[in-house]
Amino acid sequence: MKIICIGRNYSEHAKELGNEIPEKPVIFMKPDTAVLKGNDFYIPEFSNDVHYELEVVVKISKGGKYIQKETAHKHYEEIGLGIDFTARDLQSELKSKGLPWELAKGFDGSAVVGNFFKKENYNLESMNFSLLKNKDKLQDGNTKDMIFTIEDIIAFVSQYFTLRVGDLIFTGTPKGVGKVEENDILEAYLENEKVLDIRIL
């Protein structure tokens, strides 16, 4: 299983981090060992500034290479929500040196993956999702604000990586990312239904 992640896919999030709006999808990867087991996230000892990033996640149901945008919808049947935990201080240090981000993005437990739901139950072109930290809503996203749609992403990624059944694509986070502290509680909602509940330790 590959975990393929899209950076800067919401313009307001790119702006809040001082990044340019991309002309093509920004890609990074997480290893399968990044998937969080259970509902407890432990802040790693190498970071003092871990951020939550709530994202719509797509599960690939049909593999392929050089997939066309027009047929990309045939390659996934389910969507869900996930959290891309990011060691922002480490990421900033790596970026300043022109180095890859994987240490800041792919560490153990950095990919929260919730349950998956049939895509036909949602309007993927305008689907609301949100994240609450300690009952305060801090991220409030809608897929209509994506720079690159799910189909755009699948078509682009498959030019470089063969997609296989079970691969996950994190499609980017809206504005409102921020730091987590010990004892925080994160809750994620998909169209007002709670689908994730994570405790920070």
N, C-alpha and C positions, 0 to 999 in steps of 0.2 A: 504493500500500500504506500502510495506517495501522498504527501500533503503539500499541495501547491497553493501558495498564498499570493494575493494581489495587493500591492501597496498603492496608496494614493488614488483610490478609485472613487472618492467623493471629494469634490473640489474644496469644500469648506474644511475638511480634515487636512488636506494638503496645505491649505493656507495657515491653519492653526499651528502647524509644525514648521512653517517657513519654507515649504517645498514648492517647486514649480508644478503646474498642472501638466501631467504627462501626455504625450502624443500617442504613446503605445503603452499597453499594460506593463507595470513594474512587477517583476516576478521574483519571489524568493521561495525557499523550500524549508520544510520542517521534516525531520526524520519521524518514523512511526513511533519511536520512543518518546516523542514529545506529547503524545496523547495522555491527558490526565486520567489517572485511575481513581474513580470515586469522585467525591464532591469537595475534597479538601485540597487547597492549593497552598503549598509552602513557599514562602518568599525565599529565593536562593541566596546563599551567603555572599555571592559575588556582586550583588546589586543593592543599591539603596533607593532605587527609583523604578520599580516595576509598574508598568501601566497596563490597564485592561483595554482591549479593543474588541468590541462586539461586532460580529460579522455573520452574514448569511453564508451558509456552507452548502455546497452541492456535492452529492455523492454520485460518482460515475457508475452507470448501470450497463453501459455498452462501450467496449473499448474502441479505439480508433486512432488513426494517424492522418494528418492533413484533413481534418474534419472541416466541412464548409459551414459557414454561419447558418445557412438555410436549413441544414439538417442537424445542427447541433442539439436541437431540442430532443432528438431521438436518443441521445447519449446519457440522459439522466432522467430519473423518475421521482426522486425524492430530494427535499431540501430540509434544512434545519438551521439552528443557530449555534455558533461557537464563539469562544473567546481566544483571541491571539494575545497571550501575555508577552510583554516586551520589556526587556531590561533597558530602559531608555537611556540611562547613563552610559551603559556599555555600548549601546548602539551609537550614541553621539560620538563616543571616543573612536569607535571603529570607522565611522563615516568620515571623521576629521582626518583620518590617516589613509582614506581611500580603500579601506579593507571591507571584505564581505560582512554581512550582518548576522551570520548564522549563530554565533555565540550568544547574541542578544535575543534571537528569535526562536532558536531550535532546541533550547535546553529542555531537560526532562520536565514534563508537566505543563509545558507552555502552550499546549493546544487543548482547549476544552472543547469537547464535541458532545452535543446533546443528542436527543432522539431525532429521528428523521421522519418526515411526513410527506404524504403524496402531494406532488406539486400541483395536481389538478384542483386541490382544495383551496388554492390561493391565486390571487392575481399577481403574478410575478413581476408585472410591469409597474405595480404600485402597491407594494406590500410593506406594512409598517412593522418595525421591530424596535425594541428599546431596552436599555439597561438601567437598573436602579442599584445604587450603592447605599446601603443602610437606609433604604426606603426613599432616597432622593433620586429622581430621574435625571441622569447625567448624559445619556445618549438617547437620541430619538431620531431614528433613521427611516428612510423610505427608499425602496429599490428604484423608484423613478429618478432619484438623484445620482444614480451610478453614472460615471463617465463611460464605462464599458459594461455592456449588458452581460448576462450569463452566457448567452450565445456568442458574443464577441470574444469573451474570455476563453471558452472552450475551443473556438476556432483558432485563436492566436496560440494558445498553449500547445495545441496538438501539432503545430508546425515544428515544434522543437522536441517535445516529449510525447512518446506514445502513451495514450491514456489507456488505463486498464480498469476492469471492473473493481469497484471498491476504493479507487482513488478519491481523495477529497480535495475540493477547491474552496479555499476561504476567499470570498469575493471582495474584501475590503471593508473598511470601517468608516462610519460617518464621524462628524465632529463630536467633541465632548470627551475624548480620551483623557485619562488621568491616573494618578498614583493610587495604589492600594496599600493599606496598612494592616497590621495584624488585627484580627477580630472583625474586619470588614465582612459584610455579607453582600454578595452580588446576586442579583436576580435578573434574568433575561426574559422578555416577553415577545412573543410572535403573534401579531394581531390580537393583543390584549390577553393572550393566554400564556401563563408562566411555563417556560420550558427548560429553564436552567436555574439552579440554586447553588452557589459556590461560596464556601467559607474560606477566608484567608487566614493562614496560620504563620 
